[in-house]
Amino acid sequence: MTEKSVITIGTFDGVHKGHRLLINKTLSAAKKHSLKSIIIVLEKPVRKVNGLLTTYEEKIEEIKLSGADEILVIKVPSEILYCDSDEFFDEFLQKTLNVSEIICGSDFAFGKNRKGDIEWLKKKAKKNNIKIDVIKPLKIISKQVSSSYIRTLVEKNDIKNVNLLLGRNYSLTGIPFKENGIGKKLGFPTVNLCVNIDKILPRGVYISLISQGEKIYPSLTNIGIRVTFSRGNKIVPETHILDFNGTWKKLKTKVMLLKKIRDERKFVNAKDLKTQISKDVSMALRFFKVRNVERGILNCEKSLKRYRGQRGYNEEKGK
């Protein structure tokens, strides 16, 4: 027979602090009773949403970090999602997973027409001698932490509170692609990312980190439609790496947004845009210098001198 298990089930879009609470409770209960920990993940939201906080790949990558014994993915749509609640419980949870304890949120429901809500689940579990641990919603800054609320914050470009509720920096991953090299012509070469079409992209200019493999670099990221050069309506993340010489490989790249410094806006000409980017770079360098972020990766003093000499701005005035 399959090893007895402790499970939690969810879509886990964003893998935010509320999700982490459920996952950690699952792992703790499994360890306490020497059982197997299983995180059951829906491939994507069952109901239509306006974009995703995490793509499928990003979500699984984050959940893997928890150290769960097994991550079981349910495709959306799939027959198992729409089967009768009794069948889901009896055949899948009991027979297949040999569940001993279920960790879930107070709004949890499954099965056809969501019949398997918390009250139904409690009664069903009691009959089968299975423990149910219902976790109260997590609240931060007087708000219930939820994927839908965080999506709203991302759409408002409120990256500060997005990061607070996620418990980490909002990030995006993709493969670099080349265009006309306008950034390079201005003196600020960028890594342009092609990201999943379903990913919510908060527009604006951000102090950021960019990574490829184990290498991480402080950076400045613009997410927008590049209005100064009228490049259409496609939103593209463009990242200028603050202390990097060489060619960025066309491999999976991750950008983490730390702080928004301004909205994207249209400039009269390339000269004005270049001047503003110089100010943005200066602000980003001071940000890393003050906070001593990623020590050993960025030599801020060296970089400030290099930018002061090559970009022609005054550090104190940010010009």
Backbone bond lengths (Angstrom), bond angles and torsions (degrees), N, CA, C in turn:
res aa  C-N    CA-C-N  psi(-1)  N-CA   C-N-CA  omega(-1)  CA-C   N-CA-C  phi
1 M - - - 1.460 - - 1.526 109.88 -
2 T 1.353 115.89 148.48 1.452 121.12 179.29 1.527 110.49 -60.99
3 E 1.319 116.40 143.67 1.460 122.11 178.30 1.520 110.50 -57.66
4 K 1.340 117.30 138.68 1.461 121.25 178.84 1.521 110.05 -61.17
5 S 1.337 116.38 147.21 1.457 119.18 -172.87 1.524 113.51 -137.03
6 V 1.330 113.97 159.99 1.463 123.32 168.80 1.520 105.41 -113.78
7 I 1.330 116.84 129.95 1.468 119.31 -174.83 1.521 112.42 -127.87
8 T 1.323 114.93 159.04 1.457 122.39 165.69 1.520 105.99 -139.11
9 I 1.331 116.48 149.61 1.468 121.75 -175.27 1.521 109.95 -129.18
10 G 1.334 116.34 138.90 1.456 118.88 175.81 1.509 112.65 -179.57
11 T 1.330 115.26 171.39 1.462 121.16 174.93 1.525 109.68 -79.55
12 F 1.318 115.75 -36.48 1.470 122.64 175.82 1.532 112.95 58.59
13 D 1.326 118.43 35.55 1.462 119.45 177.10 1.530 109.18 -68.34
14 G 1.309 116.61 120.50 1.451 122.41 -178.23 1.512 112.91 97.33
15 V 1.335 116.70 -24.66 1.473 121.68 -175.09 1.529 108.82 44.19
16 H 1.340 115.42 57.49 1.458 121.74 -175.98 1.531 111.76 -81.85
17 K 1.316 116.79 -175.46 1.459 121.33 -175.21 1.527 112.74 -61.18
18 G 1.340 116.78 -34.34 1.451 119.78 177.07 1.520 111.75 -65.90
19 H 1.329 116.41 -40.89 1.463 121.27 176.89 1.529 110.55 -64.60
20 R 1.317 115.65 -41.62 1.465 120.08 -178.58 1.531 110.95 -64.13
21 L 1.327 115.49 -33.15 1.464 119.72 177.22 1.530 109.94 -62.55
22 L 1.336 116.22 -45.99 1.471 120.54 177.96 1.526 111.51 -61.59
23 I 1.320 115.46 -45.26 1.469 120.52 -178.36 1.526 110.87 -64.45
24 N 1.329 116.14 -44.62 1.470 119.77 -179.70 1.526 111.87 -64.95
25 K 1.334 116.53 -38.00 1.471 120.80 176.93 1.531 109.73 -62.89
26 T 1.315 116.10 -39.26 1.467 121.38 179.62 1.522 110.72 -64.11
27 L 1.322 116.02 -47.22 1.463 120.21 179.72 1.524 112.02 -64.56
28 S 1.333 115.91 -39.27 1.471 119.87 -179.50 1.527 111.01 -66.00
29 A 1.343 116.56 -43.71 1.467 120.49 -179.79 1.530 110.64 -64.47
30 A 1.333 115.93 -40.87 1.466 120.36 179.88 1.533 110.61 -64.36
31 K 1.322 116.27 -43.13 1.474 120.34 -179.67 1.521 110.95 -65.85
32 K 1.332 116.14 -41.48 1.460 121.22 -178.23 1.526 112.29 -59.39
33 H 1.344 115.64 -39.69 1.463 119.91 -175.62 1.525 112.83 -106.18
34 S 1.335 116.14 11.70 1.472 122.33 179.53 1.526 111.60 56.02
35 L 1.334 115.56 48.04 1.461 122.31 179.24 1.527 109.96 -114.28
36 K 1.290 115.89 170.94 1.461 122.32 179.34 1.530 110.27 -85.21
37 S 1.328 117.56 133.54 1.473 121.55 177.75 1.524 109.87 -96.30
38 I 1.341 115.61 126.17 1.465 120.81 -179.23 1.525 109.98 -127.37
39 I 1.317 116.18 124.85 1.464 122.11 175.07 1.526 107.22 -102.29
40 I 1.329 117.11 114.94 1.464 121.65 179.65 1.525 107.96 -95.61
41 V 1.320 116.06 118.16 1.465 121.93 -172.68 1.524 111.00 -115.61
42 L 1.330 116.10 126.93 1.458 119.88 172.25 1.531 107.63 -76.61
43 E 1.299 116.34 134.31 1.464 121.49 -175.62 1.528 111.78 -54.08
44 K 1.322 116.93 -40.54 1.456 123.21 178.93 1.527 108.21 -156.53
45 P 1.332 118.20 168.93 1.466 119.43 179.90 1.531 111.77 -58.76
46 V 1.328 115.40 140.27 1.462 120.14 178.06 1.524 109.54 -69.95
47 R 1.311 115.87 -41.17 1.462 121.20 177.79 1.518 110.09 -90.63
48 K 1.321 117.19 149.18 1.455 121.78 -177.91 1.524 110.82 -67.27
49 V 1.320 116.61 132.86 1.463 122.29 177.66 1.523 108.82 -127.16
50 N 1.340 115.55 161.52 1.465 120.36 -179.72 1.522 111.11 -86.40
51 G 1.324 114.98 69.77 1.454 119.86 178.05 1.517 112.48 95.26
52 L 1.320 115.09 165.19 1.461 122.15 -177.47 1.523 111.52 -115.22
53 L 1.333 115.25 144.50 1.459 120.66 173.97 1.526 109.90 -76.31
54 T 1.330 115.39 -34.78 1.463 120.96 176.93 1.524 109.04 -134.74
55 T 1.306 116.94 135.60 1.457 120.15 172.15 1.528 107.49 -69.77
56 Y 1.310 116.95 169.86 1.470 120.14 179.82 1.534 110.59 -56.15
57 E 1.324 116.32 -46.18 1.464 120.45 -177.79 1.530 111.55 -63.98
58 E 1.334 116.47 -42.59 1.463 120.49 179.89 1.533 110.59 -63.81
59 K 1.322 115.43 -41.96 1.461 121.07 -178.63 1.530 111.51 -62.41
60 I 1.316 116.13 -48.27 1.461 119.96 -179.40 1.524 110.61 -63.99
61 E 1.321 116.78 -38.09 1.464 120.89 179.30 1.522 110.67 -61.27
62 E 1.344 116.91 -42.09 1.466 120.92 179.41 1.523 111.05 -67.61
63 I 1.330 117.26 -43.40 1.464 120.74 -177.40 1.527 110.93 -66.92
64 K 1.330 117.37 -33.64 1.462 121.15 178.02 1.523 111.55 -59.31
65 L 1.330 115.71 -30.54 1.459 120.21 -178.62 1.529 112.22 -65.82
66 S 1.335 116.84 -17.86 1.465 120.95 -178.78 1.527 111.86 -68.46
67 G 1.332 115.95 -28.03 1.459 119.54 -178.90 1.514 113.61 86.72
68 A 1.337 117.25 19.75 1.465 120.82 178.01 1.528 110.32 -61.93
69 D 1.325 116.02 151.33 1.465 120.10 -179.67 1.520 111.29 -66.07
70 E 1.337 116.74 -35.77 1.463 119.90 -178.02 1.524 110.42 -150.65
71 I 1.324 115.43 141.00 1.461 122.18 172.83 1.523 106.64 -115.85
72 L 1.311 116.18 117.41 1.459 121.34 -177.03 1.528 108.57 -109.91
73 V 1.321 117.04 120.36 1.464 121.76 -175.84 1.529 111.15 -100.25
74 I 1.332 116.14 130.98 1.462 122.13 175.67 1.528 108.28 -105.52
75 K 1.315 116.18 122.86 1.459 120.69 179.30 1.531 110.88 -65.68
76 V 1.324 116.25 151.23 1.463 121.94 176.70 1.527 108.26 -127.22
77 P 1.353 118.70 119.04 1.470 126.41 -2.65 1.530 110.87 -80.77
78 S 1.331 114.94 162.30 1.456 120.96 174.49 1.522 108.40 -156.67
79 E 1.330 115.97 157.94 1.465 121.07 -177.37 1.518 112.37 -60.09
80 I 1.309 116.47 -37.79 1.457 120.77 -175.64 1.529 112.57 -61.84
81 L 1.349 116.04 -30.66 1.457 119.99 -179.35 1.524 112.59 -71.11
82 Y 1.311 116.18 -27.95 1.459 119.84 -173.91 1.526 113.39 -110.26
83 C 1.331 116.09 12.05 1.453 118.50 176.81 1.524 109.60 -78.03
84 D 1.303 116.83 167.56 1.450 122.14 179.33 1.529 110.00 -60.34
85 S 1.329 116.48 145.71 1.463 121.33 -177.99 1.530 112.77 -57.15
86 D 1.344 116.21 -40.94 1.466 119.97 179.13 1.522 110.99 -63.13
87 E 1.334 115.62 -40.51 1.465 119.74 -179.99 1.529 110.35 -66.41
88 F 1.332 116.89 -41.17 1.461 121.22 178.75 1.525 110.01 -60.62
89 F 1.315 116.14 -44.69 1.456 120.81 -178.46 1.526 111.60 -69.66
90 D 1.332 115.91 -50.46 1.471 120.19 -174.25 1.521 113.20 -70.35
91 E 1.325 115.49 -48.82 1.459 119.64 -173.57 1.525 113.61 -82.31
92 F 1.315 115.25 -41.67 1.468 118.84 -174.73 1.534 112.05 -89.40
93 L 1.333 116.68 -58.02 1.458 119.20 -175.79 1.529 112.68 -68.77
94 Q 1.346 116.34 -44.99 1.464 118.56 -176.97 1.522 114.04 -81.99
95 K 1.323 116.27 -56.59 1.470 118.91 -173.85 1.526 112.87 -73.66
96 T 1.310 116.57 -43.94 1.472 119.31 -176.51 1.527 112.60 -79.32
97 L 1.342 116.92 -44.49 1.454 120.11 -174.63 1.528 113.82 -101.11
98 N 1.316 116.72 -10.66 1.462 121.66 -179.60 1.532 110.34 50.37
99 V 1.330 115.92 52.18 1.455 122.12 -173.79 1.522 111.66 -68.51
100 S 1.337 114.63 137.59 1.463 121.74 178.14 1.530 110.34 -111.71
101 E 1.343 114.90 -29.47 1.470 119.88 -179.92 1.523 109.41 -149.25
102 I 1.350 115.27 141.53 1.464 121.49 179.47 1.521 108.50 -119.74
103 I 1.330 116.31 125.53 1.458 122.90 175.36 1.528 107.38 -103.61
104 C 1.332 117.80 124.81 1.466 118.92 -177.69 1.526 111.59 -150.54
105 G 1.328 115.36 163.71 1.449 121.19 176.76 1.524 110.24 -83.39
106 S 1.324 116.90 166.88 1.455 121.50 -175.93 1.524 113.39 -69.62
107 D 1.333 117.80 -17.78 1.468 121.44 -179.73 1.532 111.83 -100.74
108 F 1.320 116.87 12.80 1.457 121.09 -176.18 1.530 111.57 -67.70
109 A 1.327 116.65 140.27 1.472 122.69 175.30 1.516 108.35 -159.48
110 F 1.349 116.96 150.08 1.458 120.30 -179.84 1.518 109.33 -149.18
111 G 1.331 115.44 173.10 1.459 120.76 178.21 1.520 112.77 85.10
112 K 1.301 115.82 173.44 1.460 122.83 -178.50 1.524 110.20 -57.95
113 N 1.346 115.00 130.03 1.467 122.40 -178.92 1.534 112.70 58.26
114 R 1.340 116.23 22.25 1.461 123.02 177.98 1.531 111.52 54.69
115 K 1.314 115.61 36.67 1.470 120.87 -179.99 1.528 111.44 -63.63
116 G 1.319 116.03 -33.07 1.462 119.63 -177.44 1.516 112.71 -80.33
117 D 1.351 116.30 65.04 1.459 119.52 178.27 1.533 110.10 -82.62
118 I 1.318 116.61 -173.85 1.464 120.71 -174.66 1.524 112.59 -60.92
119 E 1.310 118.01 -44.57 1.462 120.45 -178.78 1.522 111.38 -64.60
120 W 1.339 115.93 -41.72 1.470 120.44 177.97 1.531 109.43 -63.62
121 L 1.318 114.98 -43.13 1.456 120.66 -177.26 1.537 111.20 -64.50
122 K 1.323 116.92 -40.99 1.465 120.91 179.48 1.528 111.12 -60.22
123 K 1.330 116.09 -45.23 1.467 120.69 -179.37 1.525 111.14 -65.96
124 K 1.347 115.76 -44.34 1.453 121.38 -179.47 1.532 110.74 -63.74
125 A 1.306 116.17 -42.86 1.460 121.27 -178.05 1.531 110.83 -67.02
126 K 1.310 116.41 -39.96 1.472 120.32 -179.49 1.528 111.10 -61.45
127 K 1.327 116.03 -40.32 1.468 121.09 179.08 1.522 111.45 -63.70
128 N 1.331 116.08 -29.36 1.463 120.73 -175.81 1.528 113.00 -105.71
129 N 1.335 115.61 13.31 1.465 121.08 177.50 1.534 112.57 57.13
130 I 1.337 114.77 42.23 1.467 121.66 177.97 1.525 108.49 -113.38
131 K 1.317 116.50 134.38 1.462 121.26 -177.89 1.524 111.01 -82.62
132 I 1.346 115.86 137.53 1.461 121.82 175.83 1.523 108.69 -117.88
133 D 1.314 115.97 125.72 1.466 121.10 177.63 1.531 107.72 -116.80
134 V 1.337 115.91 105.15 1.468 121.05 -178.54 1.527 109.04 -92.45
135 I 1.323 116.33 119.00 1.463 122.25 -176.83 1.532 110.10 -93.37
136 K 1.328 115.70 127.66 1.463 120.13 178.81 1.528 110.17 -66.96
137 P 1.351 116.77 149.94 1.470 119.83 179.90 1.529 111.67 -58.29
138 L 1.316 115.77 138.31 1.454 121.64 177.86 1.524 109.25 -80.70
139 K 1.339 116.74 134.31 1.460 120.81 178.61 1.523 110.37 -118.52
140 I 1.322 115.17 134.86 1.459 122.54 176.31 1.518 106.92 -135.74
141 I 1.319 116.92 138.19 1.477 123.03 -174.74 1.536 111.02 46.36
142 S 1.328 114.69 44.43 1.473 123.46 176.88 1.524 113.52 63.00
143 K 1.321 117.17 15.94 1.458 121.54 178.87 1.524 110.05 -121.02
144 Q 1.344 115.61 141.37 1.454 119.65 175.66 1.519 109.68 -72.79
145 V 1.304 115.66 127.65 1.464 120.22 -179.11 1.523 109.27 -74.03
146 S 1.326 116.48 118.02 1.461 121.33 179.43 1.519 109.19 -148.86
147 S 1.313 115.96 156.01 1.469 120.45 179.63 1.522 110.65 -62.59
148 S 1.331 116.80 -39.99 1.471 120.19 -178.04 1.523 111.17 -64.21
149 Y 1.332 117.22 -40.21 1.463 120.02 179.30 1.526 110.54 -68.15
150 I 1.323 117.02 -41.02 1.462 119.97 179.38 1.527 110.61 -65.76
151 R 1.333 117.25 -36.28 1.472 119.52 176.21 1.527 110.28 -59.19
152 T 1.332 116.20 -41.03 1.465 120.73 178.42 1.521 110.82 -61.72
153 L 1.320 116.80 -41.17 1.462 121.22 178.92 1.525 111.56 -65.30
154 V 1.331 116.64 -39.46 1.471 120.22 178.45 1.520 109.97 -63.79
155 E 1.341 115.88 -43.07 1.467 120.33 179.68 1.528 111.53 -63.76
156 K 1.349 116.33 -26.52 1.469 121.35 177.47 1.525 111.16 -88.65
157 N 1.332 116.09 1.15 1.469 122.32 -179.17 1.521 112.85 63.09
158 D 1.333 117.00 25.98 1.462 122.01 179.25 1.528 108.84 -87.96
159 I 1.324 115.52 71.31 1.456 120.38 -172.56 1.525 112.38 -68.59
160 K 1.324 117.49 -25.41 1.466 121.23 178.94 1.529 110.57 -60.69
161 N 1.329 116.75 -51.35 1.466 119.96 -179.68 1.518 112.62 -76.15
162 V 1.335 117.40 -27.76 1.472 120.52 173.91 1.526 109.27 -59.21
163 N 1.321 115.86 -49.03 1.465 120.61 -179.32 1.531 111.71 -64.29
164 L 1.339 115.67 -35.31 1.465 120.13 179.27 1.530 110.82 -63.81
165 L 1.333 116.98 -44.63 1.462 120.90 -177.39 1.534 112.50 -77.12
166 L 1.316 116.35 -29.08 1.468 119.16 176.86 1.524 111.33 -74.85
167 G 1.321 115.78 -31.96 1.455 119.59 -174.80 1.510 112.07 82.60
168 R 1.309 116.17 14.61 1.468 122.26 177.52 1.530 106.77 -164.79
169 N 1.318 117.18 175.00 1.466 120.68 179.98 1.520 111.01 -78.72
170 Y 1.336 115.48 135.80 1.464 119.98 176.00 1.519 108.12 -61.95
171 S 1.314 116.70 132.77 1.460 119.79 -174.83 1.522 111.90 -133.44
172 L 1.304 114.91 162.90 1.458 122.24 176.04 1.513 109.04 -139.91
173 T 1.304 115.91 143.85 1.459 120.56 -179.55 1.517 110.12 -124.72
174 G 1.301 115.75 151.91 1.454 120.22 178.79 1.511 111.18 -178.34
175 I 1.304 114.98 -177.10 1.470 121.97 178.46 1.527 108.95 -104.86
176 P 1.341 118.17 130.92 1.470 121.09 179.01 1.527 111.84 -62.95
177 F 1.320 115.48 147.75 1.463 120.63 174.58 1.523 109.34 -140.56
178 K 1.316 115.81 153.78 1.464 120.69 -178.10 1.522 111.04 -100.58
179 E 1.362 114.26 146.92 1.468 119.83 173.84 1.522 108.44 -126.82
180 N 1.332 116.32 -128.95 1.467 119.76 -175.46 1.523 113.77 -90.99
181 G 1.328 116.76 -0.63 1.463 119.96 177.18 1.510 114.65 67.83
182 I 1.354 117.28 34.31 1.460 120.54 -179.23 1.526 110.80 -62.66
183 G 1.320 116.82 -41.53 1.464 120.01 179.62 1.504 111.75 -59.84
184 K 1.311 116.34 -41.81 1.463 120.94 179.96 1.522 110.67 -64.38
185 K 1.354 116.81 -38.91 1.462 121.15 179.43 1.530 111.29 -64.94
186 L 1.351 115.56 -30.14 1.457 120.46 178.80 1.528 112.21 -81.57
187 G 1.337 116.18 -9.24 1.457 120.45 -178.44 1.513 113.61 98.38
188 F 1.342 115.75 7.35 1.457 121.02 -179.42 1.537 109.74 -132.67
189 P 1.322 117.16 76.84 1.478 119.69 -179.27 1.527 110.99 -59.63
190 T 1.323 115.53 144.52 1.467 119.81 -177.91 1.524 112.43 -126.69
191 V 1.317 114.02 156.03 1.462 121.94 170.68 1.524 105.93 -99.51
192 N 1.333 116.92 113.82 1.463 121.34 179.28 1.521 109.01 -93.64
193 L 1.343 116.46 131.97 1.457 119.87 -176.77 1.522 112.43 -109.45
194 C 1.327 114.54 137.75 1.463 121.64 171.52 1.526 105.89 -97.61
195 V 1.341 116.68 109.12 1.465 120.68 -176.38 1.523 110.79 -108.94
196 N 1.320 115.10 163.23 1.464 121.96 178.83 1.519 110.40 -54.34
197 I 1.328 116.88 134.71 1.462 122.44 -176.21 1.528 112.30 -61.53
198 D 1.326 117.77 -24.38 1.467 121.29 -178.41 1.527 113.36 -84.97
199 K 1.308 117.56 -9.08 1.464 121.54 -177.63 1.525 110.92 -72.93
200 I 1.352 116.76 131.93 1.464 120.46 176.29 1.521 108.47 -76.98
201 L 1.335 116.51 124.76 1.461 121.28 -179.00 1.528 109.68 -113.57
202 P 1.329 117.79 114.62 1.470 121.04 179.15 1.527 110.77 -78.01
203 R 1.310 116.76 119.59 1.461 120.08 -176.27 1.521 111.75 -74.05
204 G 1.326 114.81 146.87 1.451 120.75 178.83 1.513 111.98 139.60
205 V 1.329 115.95 -175.42 1.463 122.48 178.68 1.526 107.93 -110.75
206 Y 1.330 116.44 128.44 1.454 121.42 -172.58 1.520 113.10 -129.06
207 I 1.319 116.61 142.95 1.453 121.62 164.91 1.521 104.95 -74.37
208 S 1.314 116.93 134.28 1.467 119.05 -170.12 1.524 112.43 -147.74
209 L 1.320 114.31 178.14 1.459 123.03 170.31 1.521 106.42 -126.36
210 I 1.318 116.51 144.08 1.463 120.67 178.03 1.531 107.95 -126.04
211 S 1.310 116.16 138.56 1.457 118.85 -177.88 1.520 111.58 -138.40
212 Q 1.306 113.44 153.67 1.467 122.06 174.92 1.526 105.06 -145.77
213 G 1.313 115.40 111.17 1.452 118.61 -172.44 1.518 109.24 70.24
214 E 1.331 117.32 -131.52 1.460 121.76 -179.13 1.524 112.66 -93.19
215 K 1.314 117.39 -3.98 1.460 120.45 -178.60 1.528 110.23 -87.53
216 I 1.355 115.99 130.25 1.461 122.15 -179.43 1.526 108.90 -126.12
217 Y 1.347 115.82 135.79 1.456 120.63 -179.65 1.529 110.60 -131.22
218 P 1.340 117.36 139.29 1.462 121.17 171.95 1.526 109.07 -63.93
219 S 1.323 116.26 145.07 1.461 118.68 -173.36 1.526 111.88 -156.33
220 L 1.321 114.37 176.40 1.456 123.34 177.25 1.529 106.68 -129.48
221 T 1.323 116.64 127.89 1.470 119.86 -174.28 1.520 112.01 -123.05
222 N 1.321 115.81 131.00 1.462 121.89 172.30 1.526 108.27 -107.43
223 I 1.326 116.20 127.76 1.466 120.95 176.15 1.522 107.73 -118.92
224 G 1.318 115.97 111.85 1.460 119.21 -177.72 1.508 112.77 -179.45
225 I 1.323 115.27 -164.95 1.472 120.86 -176.47 1.519 111.84 -104.45
226 R 1.351 116.02 10.22 1.468 122.22 176.79 1.528 110.85 54.22
227 V 1.330 114.30 61.35 1.469 121.78 -172.00 1.525 114.00 -62.57
228 T 1.329 118.36 -28.96 1.469 120.38 -178.02 1.522 111.93 -62.21
229 F 1.325 116.46 -33.17 1.463 120.36 -177.39 1.528 112.76 -108.40
230 S 1.339 117.27 10.43 1.471 122.63 175.27 1.528 112.19 47.93
231 R 1.336 116.11 61.37 1.450 120.53 -176.22 1.531 113.16 -94.62
232 G 1.336 117.93 20.91 1.456 120.75 179.27 1.513 111.63 95.68
233 N 1.335 116.92 -164.49 1.460 121.25 -174.99 1.529 114.07 -106.09
234 K 1.311 117.49 4.34 1.458 119.99 -179.51 1.527 110.86 -75.16
235 I 1.333 115.68 126.23 1.461 120.50 178.98 1.527 109.13 -81.47
236 V 1.330 115.40 124.99 1.472 120.55 -176.99 1.528 110.26 -128.37
237 P 1.327 118.64 131.64 1.464 121.69 172.52 1.528 109.42 -82.20
238 E 1.342 116.59 126.70 1.466 122.24 178.19 1.522 107.58 -123.96
239 T 1.318 116.42 124.16 1.463 120.08 -175.14 1.522 111.56 -119.64
240 H 1.328 114.77 125.58 1.468 121.01 174.52 1.524 107.75 -98.30
241 I 1.334 117.07 121.32 1.461 121.99 -178.02 1.526 108.48 -85.20
242 L 1.331 116.50 127.55 1.455 121.47 -170.18 1.524 114.72 -75.23
243 D 1.279 118.20 -28.14 1.463 119.67 -176.81 1.523 109.98 -141.03
244 F 1.320 114.60 69.35 1.465 119.41 -174.82 1.519 110.20 -146.54
245 N 1.311 115.01 131.69 1.462 121.28 174.60 1.521 108.04 -125.27
246 G 1.303 116.74 128.72 1.448 120.17 -179.52 1.518 111.25 135.76
247 T 1.300 116.13 -166.78 1.460 121.93 -179.07 1.527 109.64 -109.43
248 W 1.319 115.74 124.52 1.463 120.46 178.34 1.523 108.84 -75.19
249 K 1.316 116.57 125.94 1.459 120.66 -175.82 1.535 112.46 -70.11
250 K 1.304 115.02 152.08 1.464 120.68 179.10 1.530 109.34 -84.37
251 L 1.326 114.90 64.18 1.458 122.55 -179.25 1.527 109.16 -127.37
252 K 1.319 116.43 169.00 1.461 121.44 179.91 1.526 110.20 -50.62
253 T 1.328 115.22 126.89 1.459 121.84 -176.65 1.525 109.86 -128.52
254 K 1.318 115.64 142.18 1.464 121.32 -179.62 1.522 109.83 -120.33
255 V 1.334 116.29 134.26 1.460 122.00 176.82 1.522 108.26 -119.82
256 M 1.335 117.03 127.96 1.462 122.50 -179.90 1.528 109.11 -111.85
257 L 1.330 116.94 125.88 1.458 121.78 -176.34 1.524 110.44 -90.49
258 L 1.339 116.35 121.06 1.463 121.40 -176.45 1.520 112.86 -97.03
259 K 1.332 116.54 -44.35 1.467 119.89 -175.18 1.530 110.33 -157.15
260 K 1.321 116.20 135.77 1.467 119.91 176.06 1.524 108.38 -84.91
261 I 1.346 116.28 134.19 1.462 118.77 -179.98 1.527 113.24 -112.33
262 R 1.336 117.40 -21.12 1.467 119.35 174.91 1.517 110.68 -170.51
263 D 1.328 115.48 168.28 1.467 121.38 174.48 1.527 109.07 -82.22
264 E 1.309 115.91 159.08 1.455 120.13 172.48 1.528 107.56 -73.47
265 R 1.316 116.58 138.95 1.466 118.25 177.84 1.526 110.98 -147.09
266 K 1.307 115.74 161.71 1.464 121.25 -177.59 1.522 110.18 -88.87
267 F 1.333 115.35 134.66 1.455 120.78 178.39 1.523 109.86 -107.69
268 V 1.329 115.51 156.28 1.467 120.88 -176.87 1.520 111.32 -64.94
269 N 1.317 116.04 -39.73 1.459 119.93 -178.75 1.532 110.66 -152.24
270 A 1.324 115.09 176.07 1.466 120.89 -177.62 1.526 111.69 -64.45
271 K 1.330 117.77 -32.67 1.458 121.65 -179.65 1.522 111.40 -62.78
272 D 1.346 115.40 -45.07 1.464 119.45 179.14 1.529 111.27 -65.62
273 L 1.320 115.62 -37.64 1.466 119.92 178.04 1.529 109.70 -63.67
274 K 1.324 116.76 -43.66 1.467 121.74 -179.40 1.527 110.39 -61.36
275 T 1.332 115.87 -41.11 1.462 120.66 179.07 1.529 110.64 -61.82
276 Q 1.344 116.51 -43.16 1.461 120.34 -179.52 1.529 111.53 -67.37
277 I 1.333 115.78 -39.50 1.472 118.61 178.82 1.519 110.31 -62.87
278 S 1.338 116.71 -37.26 1.463 120.59 177.17 1.526 110.68 -59.99
279 K 1.328 115.78 -41.29 1.470 120.34 177.45 1.530 110.55 -64.69
280 D 1.324 115.46 -42.29 1.471 120.22 179.94 1.525 110.99 -62.27
281 V 1.325 115.63 -43.01 1.465 120.92 179.68 1.523 110.12 -63.17
282 S 1.331 116.21 -43.01 1.456 120.88 178.95 1.526 110.67 -59.35
283 M 1.322 116.61 -44.17 1.459 121.23 179.35 1.531 111.37 -63.16
284 A 1.326 115.87 -41.43 1.467 120.32 -179.99 1.523 111.34 -65.32
285 L 1.324 116.32 -42.88 1.467 120.22 179.92 1.522 111.54 -63.13
286 R 1.339 116.50 -40.60 1.455 119.96 178.21 1.525 110.76 -67.26
287 F 1.323 116.28 -35.92 1.474 121.50 177.60 1.532 109.74 -58.16
288 F 1.322 116.45 -49.11 1.466 120.34 -179.39 1.522 111.80 -69.48
289 K 1.332 115.89 -34.72 1.461 119.43 -179.81 1.523 110.70 -66.14
290 V 1.324 117.28 -47.55 1.463 122.50 -177.72 1.522 111.48 -63.55
291 R 1.328 116.22 -43.52 1.468 120.50 -175.76 1.529 113.25 -89.51
292 N 1.339 115.08 -7.78 1.461 119.92 178.90 1.532 110.56 54.41
293 V 1.352 115.38 41.58 1.449 121.14 -177.78 1.523 110.50 -74.65
294 E 1.341 114.68 139.92 1.463 121.33 178.39 1.531 111.36 54.31
295 R 1.315 115.67 52.98 1.464 121.74 -178.38 1.537 110.81 -53.35
296 G 1.329 114.28 133.34 1.459 119.59 178.87 1.516 112.64 93.16
297 I 1.342 116.74 -14.15 1.466 119.48 179.79 1.518 109.85 -94.48
298 L 1.339 115.40 -38.60 1.458 119.18 -178.55 1.526 110.64 -120.61
299 N 1.286 117.35 122.65 1.453 122.11 172.18 1.522 106.72 -91.33
300 C 1.337 116.06 93.12 1.463 120.33 -172.54 1.528 113.07 -62.73
301 E 1.333 116.46 -41.60 1.453 119.07 -179.04 1.531 110.33 -60.04
302 K 1.325 115.20 -46.08 1.462 120.55 179.89 1.523 110.68 -62.37
303 S 1.333 115.68 -43.80 1.459 119.77 -177.81 1.514 111.96 -68.06
304 L 1.348 116.72 -38.58 1.463 119.85 178.34 1.528 110.72 -61.48
305 K 1.339 116.47 -42.55 1.471 120.03 178.76 1.522 110.91 -64.16
306 R 1.353 114.74 -41.05 1.469 118.54 -179.21 1.526 111.04 -63.77
307 Y 1.356 116.06 -44.75 1.454 118.98 -179.54 1.523 111.74 -70.04
308 R 1.350 116.91 -34.46 1.462 119.55 179.31 1.522 109.66 -64.30
309 G 1.331 115.78 -37.22 1.450 119.22 -178.91 1.512 113.70 -77.68
310 Q 1.331 116.82 -37.52 1.458 120.18 -173.86 1.518 114.20 -92.15
311 R 1.363 117.50 -30.18 1.458 119.33 -174.49 1.523 113.01 -98.98
312 G 1.364 115.46 -16.53 1.453 118.17 175.01 1.514 114.76 72.77
313 Y 1.347 118.50 53.04 1.456 119.44 176.28 1.515 109.28 -133.39
314 N 1.339 115.09 160.88 1.451 121.83 178.11 1.514 108.56 -93.99
315 E 1.344 116.57 121.48 1.458 120.82 -174.35 1.514 112.50 -61.02
316 E 1.319 118.04 -43.67 1.463 120.99 -176.08 1.533 111.59 -66.82
317 K 1.307 116.52 -40.76 1.460 120.61 -179.52 1.514 112.06 -88.67
318 G 1.334 115.95 -11.42 1.455 119.26 -179.39 1.510 112.54 70.36
319 K 1.334 117.16 31.58 1.457 120.31 -178.40 1.516 110.61 -115.26
